[in-house]
Amino acid sequence: MNKVRAYFRESYHELVHKVSWPTWQELQSSTMIVLIATIVITAIVWGMDALSHLMLTQYYKIIS
């Protein structure tokens, strides 16, 4: 039981005193980067899906 208690005590100490948490400004900046990257990647995947759908639709019309 002492090992478990020591683990939690050391974990708390590390989180409070050793971890460098981002500032509010850094957090907002990182969030915007992630949001923009998500939108761009979503648009790319949507475009690839739409293109493949169009190509397959045309292909099936030709072979039918």
C-alpha positions as CSV (number, residue, x, y, z in Angstrom):
1,M,0.0,0.0,0.0
2,N,2.9,2.4,0.7
3,K,4.1,2.0,-2.9
4,V,0.7,3.0,-4.2
5,R,0.6,6.0,-1.9
6,A,4.1,7.0,-2.9
7,Y,3.2,6.7,-6.6
8,F,0.3,9.1,-6.2
9,R,2.3,11.5,-4.1
10,E,5.2,11.6,-6.7
11,S,2.7,11.9,-9.6
12,Y,1.0,14.9,-7.9
13,H,4.4,16.5,-7.2
14,E,5.5,16.0,-10.8
15,L,2.2,17.5,-12.2
16,V,2.2,20.5,-9.9
17,H,5.9,21.4,-9.8
18,K,7.7,19.8,-12.8
19,V,5.3,20.0,-15.7
20,S,5.4,23.2,-17.7
21,W,1.8,23.9,-18.6
22,P,1.0,26.1,-21.7
23,T,-0.2,29.6,-21.2
24,W,-3.7,30.5,-22.3
25,Q,-2.3,32.2,-25.4
26,E,-0.3,29.1,-26.4
27,L,-3.3,26.9,-25.8
28,Q,-5.5,29.1,-28.1
29,S,-2.8,29.1,-30.7
30,S,-2.4,25.3,-30.7
31,T,-6.1,24.8,-30.8
32,M,-6.4,27.0,-33.9
33,I,-3.7,25.1,-35.6
34,V,-5.4,21.8,-34.9
35,L,-8.8,23.2,-36.0
36,I,-7.4,24.5,-39.3
37,A,-5.5,21.2,-40.0
38,T,-8.7,19.2,-39.2
39,I,-10.7,21.3,-41.6
40,V,-8.1,21.0,-44.4
41,I,-7.7,17.3,-44.0
42,T,-11.5,16.8,-43.9
43,A,-11.8,18.8,-47.1
44,I,-9.1,16.7,-48.8
45,V,-10.8,13.4,-47.8
46,W,-14.2,14.8,-48.8
47,G,-12.8,15.8,-52.2
48,M,-11.2,12.4,-52.8
49,D,-14.4,10.7,-51.8
50,A,-16.5,12.8,-54.1
51,L,-14.0,12.3,-57.0
52,S,-14.0,8.5,-56.5
53,H,-17.8,8.5,-56.4
54,L,-18.0,10.4,-59.6
55,M,-15.5,8.2,-61.4
56,L,-17.1,5.0,-60.2
57,T,-20.6,6.2,-61.2
58,Q,-19.3,7.0,-64.7
59,Y,-17.5,3.7,-64.9
60,Y,-20.7,1.8,-63.9
61,K,-22.7,3.7,-66.5
62,I,-20.2,2.7,-69.2
63,I,-20.2,-1.0,-68.3
64,S,-24.0,-1.3,-67.8
